[in-house]
Amino acid sequence: MNIIKRTCATCAAFNPTATDDEEACGNLTFITENYGTPQALGREPGAADWCPSHKTHDEDKAEDAAIVTYWQRLGIAPRMGLSDEPGNQG
């Protein structure tokens, strides 16, 4: 069994090259420092941080496959990230 240290650096949602116009976390997670105090501050996560929304790339792919299987059992064609706008249909 492979044990991966669960940090933002190993998360599928983490963007290590985020700019001012982009989020570092695709899950829109913020790290709260000094939680419960008047000085509590939120900041974007860094590579060494961790949160409960963490998923490795393998876990993310497995979740996507499970969702597709569920949709297929309901008779719904998976959209695979397509929007409902005209011209973006499968």
PyRosetta script that sets phi, psi and omega in degrees:
from pyrosetta import init, pose_from_sequence

init()
pose = pose_from_sequence("MNIIKRTCATCAAFNPTATDDEEACGNLTFITENYGTPQALGREPGAADWCPSHKTHDEDKAEDAAIVTYWQRLGIAPRMGLSDEPGNQG")
pose.set_psi(1, 134.2)
pose.set_omega(1, 176.0)
pose.set_phi(2, -89.1)
pose.set_psi(2, 130.9)
pose.set_omega(2, 175.8)
pose.set_phi(3, -111.7)
pose.set_psi(3, 117.4)
pose.set_omega(3, -179.0)
pose.set_phi(4, -105.3)
pose.set_psi(4, 132.6)
pose.set_omega(4, 176.0)
pose.set_phi(5, -64.1)
pose.set_psi(5, 123.7)
pose.set_omega(5, -174.6)
pose.set_phi(6, -83.8)
pose.set_psi(6, 86.0)
pose.set_omega(6, 176.6)
pose.set_phi(7, -123.0)
pose.set_psi(7, 168.3)
pose.set_omega(7, 178.0)
pose.set_phi(8, -57.8)
pose.set_psi(8, -31.6)
pose.set_omega(8, -179.2)
pose.set_phi(9, -61.2)
pose.set_psi(9, -25.8)
pose.set_omega(9, 180.0)
pose.set_phi(10, -104.0)
pose.set_psi(10, 11.6)
pose.set_omega(10, -177.3)
pose.set_phi(11, -92.6)
pose.set_psi(11, 141.5)
pose.set_omega(11, 179.4)
pose.set_phi(12, -66.4)
pose.set_psi(12, -24.4)
pose.set_omega(12, -176.9)
pose.set_phi(13, -89.7)
pose.set_psi(13, -4.9)
pose.set_omega(13, -174.9)
pose.set_phi(14, -84.1)
pose.set_psi(14, 134.0)
pose.set_omega(14, 178.2)
pose.set_phi(15, -114.6)
pose.set_psi(15, 98.0)
pose.set_omega(15, -176.0)
pose.set_phi(16, -70.3)
pose.set_psi(16, -14.7)
pose.set_omega(16, -178.5)
pose.set_phi(17, -110.0)
pose.set_psi(17, 28.6)
pose.set_omega(17, -178.5)
pose.set_phi(18, -61.5)
pose.set_psi(18, 141.1)
pose.set_omega(18, 176.7)
pose.set_phi(19, -103.8)
pose.set_psi(19, -173.8)
pose.set_omega(19, 179.1)
pose.set_phi(20, -63.1)
pose.set_psi(20, -26.0)
pose.set_omega(20, -178.6)
pose.set_phi(21, -91.6)
pose.set_psi(21, -2.5)
pose.set_omega(21, -176.9)
pose.set_phi(22, -122.0)
pose.set_psi(22, 155.6)
pose.set_omega(22, 175.9)
pose.set_phi(23, -90.2)
pose.set_psi(23, 145.0)
pose.set_omega(23, 176.2)
pose.set_phi(24, -74.4)
pose.set_psi(24, -24.6)
pose.set_omega(24, -178.3)
pose.set_phi(25, -121.5)
pose.set_psi(25, 121.7)
pose.set_omega(25, 177.3)
pose.set_phi(26, -68.0)
pose.set_psi(26, -18.1)
pose.set_omega(26, 176.3)
pose.set_phi(27, -86.5)
pose.set_psi(27, 0.5)
pose.set_omega(27, -178.2)
pose.set_phi(28, 56.4)
pose.set_psi(28, 39.0)
pose.set_omega(28, 177.4)
pose.set_phi(29, -85.9)
pose.set_psi(29, 139.7)
pose.set_omega(29, 174.5)
pose.set_phi(30, -121.0)
pose.set_psi(30, 146.3)
pose.set_omega(30, 178.8)
pose.set_phi(31, -95.1)
pose.set_psi(31, 127.7)
pose.set_omega(31, 179.0)
pose.set_phi(32, -100.0)
pose.set_psi(32, 122.6)
pose.set_omega(32, 176.6)
pose.set_phi(33, -99.4)
pose.set_psi(33, 146.4)
pose.set_omega(33, -178.7)
pose.set_phi(34, 58.1)
pose.set_psi(34, 42.3)
pose.set_omega(34, -178.0)
pose.set_phi(35, -54.2)
pose.set_psi(35, 136.5)
pose.set_omega(35, 177.2)
pose.set_phi(36, 82.7)
pose.set_psi(36, 6.2)
pose.set_omega(36, 178.8)
pose.set_phi(37, -117.4)
pose.set_psi(37, 162.0)
pose.set_omega(37, 177.3)
pose.set_phi(38, -63.3)
pose.set_psi(38, -17.6)
pose.set_omega(38, -179.0)
pose.set_phi(39, -94.4)
pose.set_psi(39, 12.9)
pose.set_omega(39, -178.3)
pose.set_phi(40, -60.0)
pose.set_psi(40, 132.0)
pose.set_omega(40, 179.9)
pose.set_phi(41, -130.6)
pose.set_psi(41, 141.8)
pose.set_omega(41, 173.9)
pose.set_phi(42, -100.3)
pose.set_psi(42, 144.2)
pose.set_omega(42, 177.8)
pose.set_phi(43, -146.2)
pose.set_psi(43, 161.2)
pose.set_omega(43, 176.3)
pose.set_phi(44, -69.8)
pose.set_psi(44, 148.9)
pose.set_omega(44, -178.8)
pose.set_phi(45, -70.6)
pose.set_psi(45, 149.8)
pose.set_omega(45, 173.8)
pose.set_phi(46, -105.3)
pose.set_psi(46, 174.7)
pose.set_omega(46, -175.8)
pose.set_phi(47, -59.8)
pose.set_psi(47, -29.8)
pose.set_omega(47, -177.3)
pose.set_phi(48, -89.6)
pose.set_psi(48, -3.7)
pose.set_omega(48, -179.8)
pose.set_phi(49, -80.2)
pose.set_psi(49, 175.5)
pose.set_omega(49, -178.3)
pose.set_phi(50, -152.3)
pose.set_psi(50, 147.8)
pose.set_omega(50, 174.9)
pose.set_phi(51, -145.8)
pose.set_psi(51, 165.8)
pose.set_omega(51, -178.5)
pose.set_phi(52, -70.1)
pose.set_psi(52, -12.5)
pose.set_omega(52, 178.8)
pose.set_phi(53, -86.7)
pose.set_psi(53, 2.4)
pose.set_omega(53, -176.1)
pose.set_phi(54, -59.9)
pose.set_psi(54, 133.3)
pose.set_omega(54, 171.2)
pose.set_phi(55, -141.7)
pose.set_psi(55, 132.2)
pose.set_omega(55, 173.5)
pose.set_phi(56, -71.8)
pose.set_psi(56, 169.2)
pose.set_omega(56, 178.8)
pose.set_phi(57, -60.9)
pose.set_psi(57, -38.8)
pose.set_omega(57, 177.8)
pose.set_phi(58, -65.3)
pose.set_psi(58, -41.8)
pose.set_omega(58, 178.1)
pose.set_phi(59, -65.1)
pose.set_psi(59, -37.5)
pose.set_omega(59, 178.9)
pose.set_phi(60, -64.9)
pose.set_psi(60, -44.3)
pose.set_omega(60, 178.0)
pose.set_phi(61, -63.9)
pose.set_psi(61, -40.6)
pose.set_omega(61, 179.2)
pose.set_phi(62, -64.5)
pose.set_psi(62, -39.8)
pose.set_omega(62, 177.8)
pose.set_phi(63, -65.7)
pose.set_psi(63, -42.4)
pose.set_omega(63, 177.4)
pose.set_phi(64, -60.0)
pose.set_psi(64, -43.7)
pose.set_omega(64, 179.6)
pose.set_phi(65, -63.5)
pose.set_psi(65, -39.5)
pose.set_omega(65, 178.8)
pose.set_phi(66, -65.4)
pose.set_psi(66, -38.8)
pose.set_omega(66, 178.8)
pose.set_phi(67, -66.2)
pose.set_psi(67, -43.4)
pose.set_omega(67, 178.8)
pose.set_phi(68, -60.8)
pose.set_psi(68, -44.3)
pose.set_omega(68, 178.7)
pose.set_phi(69, -60.8)
pose.set_psi(69, -42.4)
pose.set_omega(69, 178.8)
pose.set_phi(70, -61.9)
pose.set_psi(70, -47.0)
pose.set_omega(70, 179.6)
pose.set_phi(71, -61.1)
pose.set_psi(71, -42.1)
pose.set_omega(71, -179.0)
pose.set_phi(72, -63.0)
pose.set_psi(72, -38.0)
pose.set_omega(72, 178.0)
pose.set_phi(73, -65.9)
pose.set_psi(73, -27.3)
pose.set_omega(73, 176.4)
pose.set_phi(74, -85.0)
pose.set_psi(74, -4.7)
pose.set_omega(74, -178.8)
pose.set_phi(75, 81.0)
pose.set_psi(75, 20.3)
pose.set_omega(75, -179.9)
pose.set_phi(76, -105.1)
pose.set_psi(76, 128.8)
pose.set_omega(76, 178.0)
pose.set_phi(77, -72.8)
pose.set_psi(77, 128.8)
pose.set_omega(77, 177.7)
pose.set_phi(78, -61.1)
pose.set_psi(78, 136.4)
pose.set_omega(78, -178.0)
pose.set_phi(79, -89.5)
pose.set_psi(79, -19.4)
pose.set_omega(79, 176.9)
pose.set_phi(80, 50.7)
pose.set_psi(80, 47.3)
pose.set_omega(80, 175.0)
pose.set_phi(81, 83.8)
pose.set_psi(81, 6.6)
pose.set_omega(81, 179.5)
pose.set_phi(82, -79.1)
pose.set_psi(82, 145.4)
pose.set_omega(82, 178.4)
pose.set_phi(83, -84.8)
pose.set_psi(83, 173.9)
pose.set_omega(83, 178.4)
pose.set_phi(84, -86.2)
pose.set_psi(84, 1.8)
pose.set_omega(84, -177.4)
pose.set_phi(85, -69.5)
pose.set_psi(85, 146.2)
pose.set_omega(85, 176.1)
pose.set_phi(86, -57.3)
pose.set_psi(86, 141.0)
pose.set_omega(86, -179.7)
pose.set_phi(87, 92.0)
pose.set_psi(87, -10.4)
pose.set_omega(87, 179.1)
pose.set_phi(88, -110.1)
pose.set_psi(88, 21.2)
pose.set_omega(88, -179.1)
pose.set_phi(89, -86.2)
pose.set_psi(89, 132.9)
pose.set_omega(89, 179.9)
pose.set_phi(90, -4.8)
pose.dump_pdb("model.pdb")
